[in-house]
Amino acid sequence: MSADHKDPESVARPPRAAERIFDTACDLFYRDGIRAVGVDEIVTRAGVTKPSLYRSFASKDDLAVAYLRQEEEHFWGLFDAVCEAHPGDPRAQVLAYFEGLGERSQRPGYRGCGLTNAAVEYPRADHPARQVSAEHKQALRARLADMARAMGAARPDALADGLLLLLEGVYVSSQLFGPGGPAGGVAAQAALLIDAYVDPVRVRD
């Protein structure tokens, strides 16, 4: 049975083995990539049997989708938290998110965005992991466009795309340069980008 179609009660209280499988898979998928991690490695590290995995997840793809859904939930949790901390101020909301992202990108072991990584790993548009990643990025692009319009940007869609490119640049460059790399200064770049599209006088009026 697919992880997306389990009985609600079993989702709320998953078996202990399923928790170990899922947590182990999430750690390995994020650290090493989904395709590089095999089912044998997951069950060995989780201390369970292969049948235990397949009782909880119909396939490795099913497990990968569950991992990416958790990554998506984690992203929106962080994003919504900074928005709630700056009500009614989309510029401050965006910059607060970039501040946090820049800080996280400097931590050892940071591997960018699991959804971005999955999109790179799975180029076929019909792969379930690719579909989850694409849907998430489309939703983020739309959210940024709404925020750019709320800022009063002259070209909100262009500003949103610029901000999205900054995000994706952090996810990739942080893995190349690590701590001390350019990703740490992304908030300052985001501020310059916003100011290039938003006239503060017109916004005040």
Secondary structure, 3 states (H helix, E strand, C coil): CCHHHCCHHHHHCCCHHHHHHHHHHHHHHHHHCCCCCCHHHHHHHHCCCHHHHHHHCCCHHHHHHHHHHHHHHHHHHHHHHHHHHCCCCHHHHHHHHHHHHHHHCCCCCCCCCHHHHHHHHCCCCCCHHHHHHHHHHHHHHHHHHHHHHHHCCCCHHHHHHHHHHHHHHHHHHHHHHCCCCHHHHHHHHHHHHHHHHCCHHHHHC
